Amino acid sequence: MLKIATAGLTALFVTASPLAYAQAPAAAPPQPFSATELGALTDARINIVKAALQLTPEQLKYWPAIEDAVRSRAKDRQARLASLERTVGEARSNPLEALRDRNPIEFMQRRADAWAQRATDLKKLADAWQPLYQTLTPEQKRRMGELAILVIRETRDTLERRRLDTD
């Protein structure tokens, strides 16, 4: 009886094992957002921050400069990503040639230009926030800090997902 039970369990495990290790078909890579979708996402983020801070009418006069800086930063980021996408697309068309003909000096210069643009955008954003921040109540500052932590966590998680996807 024990031999029959053992043989039955073995047969079950052997026949069921392909089902246990079967994988779902690979999902198609996510498509990048369109310019319209990215604009809507930027609008939503701006509205979330504005709603969370619950600005007074006096504080609202500082808001247009912040909104302009956020939109400018988002536009510049989109331009950097589009440029990167073109560069990667060119390298994909002939990867061996791209590796053989790469120029590390040009790469460093492109990276430096991208970082300089990001630094300029961040400085503009900080300068736009400065007058409003001075008028915020302690409660508004607390909410702003919570939003900043949330953004940092989301950014970290997104970068980690991207890293895992490329692995």
Buried (B, 14 or more C-beta within 10 A) or exposed (E): EEEEEEEEEEEEEEEEEEEEEEEEEEEEEEEEEEEEEBBEEBBEBBEEBBEBBEBEEEBEEBBEBBBEBBBBBBBBBBEBEEEEEEEEEEBEEEEEEBEEEEEEEEEEEBEEEBEEBBEEBEEBBEEBBEEBBEEBEEEBEEBBEEBEEEEEEEEEEEEEEEEEEEE
